[in-house]
Amino acid sequence: MPPAEQLYAETLSLKGAVAALQGTLTAAQEEIAQLKVQIAWLKKRFYGPGLGETLDRAQMLLQIEGVEKLAARLATPT
């Protein structure tokens, strides 16, 4: 078994390496979060409704129906 001083030095070295890796991991997690926001924006931009698009009658009726159901649920006493 190595002497205690050597084990202590190795422990300090490993703790430093772990701290450095945690810092790198945090930076990577922040970058991933930023990239997810950018991807969501791009999806909305490219696959969402266009600037000049309007809802047709059937789509409007579906939205109105959903709002009416929600209003009915809110109007009923609990």
C-alpha positions in Angstrom: 0.0 0.0 0.0 1.4 3.4 -0.9 2.2 5.9 1.9 -0.6 8.2 3.2 1.0 11.3 1.7 0.8 9.8 -1.8 -2.8 8.8 -1.3 -3.6 12.3 -0.1 -2.0 13.8 -3.1 -3.8 11.5 -5.5 -7.1 12.3 -3.8 -6.5 16.0 -4.2 -5.6 15.5 -7.8 -8.7 13.5 -8.5 -10.9 16.0 -6.7 -9.5 18.7 -9.0 -10.2 16.6 -12.1 -13.8 16.0 -10.9 -14.4 19.7 -10.3 -13.0 20.6 -13.8 -15.3 18.0 -15.4 -18.3 19.3 -13.5 -17.6 22.8 -14.8 -17.3 21.4 -18.3 -20.6 19.5 -17.8 -22.4 22.7 -16.6 -21.2 24.6 -19.7 -22.3 21.8 -21.9 -25.7 21.7 -20.3 -26.2 25.4 -20.8 -25.2 25.1 -24.5 -27.7 22.2 -24.9 -30.5 24.3 -23.4 -29.6 27.2 -25.8 -29.6 24.8 -28.7 -33.0 23.4 -27.7 -34.5 26.9 -27.6 -33.0 27.6 -31.1 -34.4 24.3 -32.5 -37.9 25.1 -31.0 -37.8 28.5 -32.7 -36.7 27.0 -36.0 -39.5 24.4 -35.9 -42.1 27.0 -35.2 -40.7 29.2 -37.9 -40.5 26.5 -40.6 -43.3 24.2 -39.7 -45.7 26.5 -38.0 -48.3 28.6 -39.8 -47.0 31.1 -42.4 -47.3 34.8 -42.0 -50.1 35.2 -44.5 -52.0 32.0 -43.6 -55.4 32.3 -42.1 -57.6 29.6 -40.5 -60.3 28.2 -42.7 -63.9 27.8 -41.5 -63.5 24.2 -40.2 -60.4 25.2 -38.2 -62.2 28.1 -36.7 -65.2 25.9 -35.7 -62.9 23.4 -34.0 -61.3 26.2 -32.0 -64.7 27.7 -31.1 -65.9 24.2 -30.0 -62.9 23.8 -27.7 -63.5 27.2 -26.2 -67.2 26.4 -25.6 -66.3 23.1 -23.9 -63.8 25.0 -21.6 -66.4 27.7 -20.8 -69.0 25.0 -20.0 -66.6 23.3 -17.6 -65.8 26.6 -15.9 -69.5 27.6 -15.7 -70.6 24.4 -13.9 -70.5 24.7 -10.1 -68.1 22.4 -8.3 
